[in-house]
């Protein structure tokens, strides 16, 4: 990937996540990769809960270090 995130790519991913929410009852979308959180960073504005695995792991490491 070249670091360029096209609006049509973001729109396509949001459509997929929205469809999964409506049709399958998906409660959240897991962003398991380094580019996906960058691409969908403001997805809360479209009513799709996202779980950023990078953020989750970093928070867990920091919590462990601070214990």
Residue, then its C-alpha position, 0 to 999 in steps of 0.5 A: x500500500x502506498x499510504x493513499x486512501x481513496x474515498x471510494x475504498x473507504x466508502x466500499x468498506x463502510x458499505x460492507x460493514x453497514x450491510x453486515x450490521x443490517x443483514x447479519x446483526x453485526x455489533x462491531x467491525x474489527x479493524x485487524x490491520x494497520x491501514x484499516x484504522x487509518x481508513x475508517x478512523x471516523x467511522x463512528x459518524x456513520x453508526x458503525x462500532x469499530x474495534x481497532x486491534x492496534x489500539x487494543x493491544x497498545x492499551x493492554x501493553x501500557x496497562x501491563x507496564x503500569x501494573 
